[in-house]
Amino acid sequence: MPIRGIDFSTLTLMDALDLAILVEAEAQERYEEFAAQMEQHRTPEAATFFRHMVENEAKHGQELSVRRVMLFPDAPRTVSPAAIFDVEAPDYDAARAFMSPRRAMQAALACELKARRFFEAALPGLKDPQVRALFQELRDEEIEHHALVLAELEKLPPESGLSDEDFVDAPAPQ
């Protein structure tokens, strides 16, 4: 059954690697956008955390790219970025002005869970044993990432009790 326009029953290992690389690139790009937003809103702690997530996504994408080049050095990519959307990337509305590090990490937790669910949902439809093994590996990595972010989250002090709305200016008459 196709999920997000992908027929997983016919997915090749090369296409699966390309798909995984695109997922990492999308998440990296969205975290970069969030980091820039947090810097603009003078929320350096959240920006720093999102920059850390950019590095993690870039590293994982690079590792997948090296595997892809080793296995399929000259083969052109046949999977389009249009085949994926928000597989692991944070939801656009997850970023908030004056976002706390805790809220930033909670957004990242949601992303890791979303990615794990994507790879789990694909598993029943996979026919190729190599693709299945890759998706199981990717799912397991998302589980590990979730645990790492959760451990970092637990190190943070509790929220101040203020909400995002406490920092929003009232509309000004024009």
N, C-alpha and C positions, 0 to 999 in steps of 0.2 A: 504494500500500500504506500503510495507516495505521501511523504510528509514534507511540507514546505516546498512542494513542487519537485521533490527528489524521489525517484523510484529506487529505494534501497535494495530491492531484490536484484537489480542489475548493476549496482555500484561496484566498480573495480577498485583495486587497492590504490592505483594512481589517483583516481577521482576522489576516493576517501581521504587521501592525504591532502589533495588540493582543497577539499571541502574543509578539513580541519585547519588548514593554514588560513583560509578565508575567515573562519570563525575567530581565530586568534587575532587576525588583523582588524576585524570589525570591533572586537572588544578593546583592543589597543587604541584604536582611533577614538572610540567613545570615551575611554578613560582620559585620553589627552584633552578632549573637549571639556570634560568635567574639571580636570586640573586647572585648565585655563580659566574656567568660570570661577572656581574657588579663589584663584589668585586675583581675579578682577574684583571679587567681593571681599577681598582681604580676609580670607579664611585659610591661613597658611597651613594649619595642621591637616585639614581635609585635603588641600592641594597636594601636600607632601604624600599623603596616603595614596591618592589617585596616581601620582607620579610613580610610586612604588608598583602599583598595579600595571601601569604602562610597561615598566621594565619586565615584570613577570610575563605579561602577554607577549612581549617582543621576544623574550628568551625562548618561550615555548614555541612560538611561531618559527623562530630560527632553527630550533632543533628539528621540527617537522620538515622545514624546507631542506635541511641537509639530508634527511632521510629520503625525501622525494627526489632530490638530485642524484643521490647515490643509486637509487633503484631505477629511475626513469630520467636519465640525464638530458636527453634531447627531445623528449615528448612534450608537445604543447599542452597547456592546460585546457581542459574541455568543460570544466565546471565554472559557471558564471557566478560572480558575486550576487547576482539577482536571485540565486537559488537559496540564499540565506538572508535572514533578517532577524536581528535580536536573539540569536541563538545563545550567546554568552554576554553580549554587550549590555551594560546597564540601561534600564528604561530611561528615555529622555527626561521624564518628569521626576527622576530620582534625585537629581541635583537641586539643591536649594541654596539661596543666598544665606550666608552665615551658617553653613552646614557644619555641624560638629564632626570631629573624627569618628565618634561612635556612629553617627548617621551615615557617614561615608563607608564605614566598614559594614554596616547593615546592608547598604546598597550592594556592596561587593559580595556579601553572603548570598543575597538573592540571585546574583548573576551566576555564581558557582552552582547553586541548586538548579537554576534554569538550564545551564549547560549539561549538568548530569542527567536531567530529565530528557533532554534532547537525545543524548547518546543512548540512554536506556530505551526510549521509545523506538529508536531505529533498530535495536538489536533483533527483535522478532522477525523483521523483514529481510535481514541480511542472509544472503545465500553463500557468499564467498567466505571461506574460513579465515583468510588473511584479513579481510575487511572486518569480520566479526571480532577477531583478536585485537585489531587496532581500535575499534569502537569500545571494546571492553577496557582497553588500556586508557583511552581518553576519558571514559566514565570514571575509572578509578583515580585518575589524576584530578578530576573535578572534585571527587570526594576528599582527596588529600588537601586540595586548595581550600575547600570549605572548612576543614578542620584547622588549617593554619590561620585563616582569617578569624575564625571563631576564637582561637587561642589568643590572638592579638586583641580582639574585642574584649575579652575577659580581663585583660591587663589595664583597660582604661577605667578612669573613675566614672561614677554614674553621671547621667545627664544632670544639667543644672535645674531642670524643671521648666525652663523657658521653652516656648515653641517657636517655630519659624515665624508665626504671625506676630510675635512680640517685637520683631525687628522690621516689620513692614511699615513704611510710612503711609499715613492716611492720604487719600487723594487730595490734591491741592486744587482750589478753584482756579479757573483760567480766565 
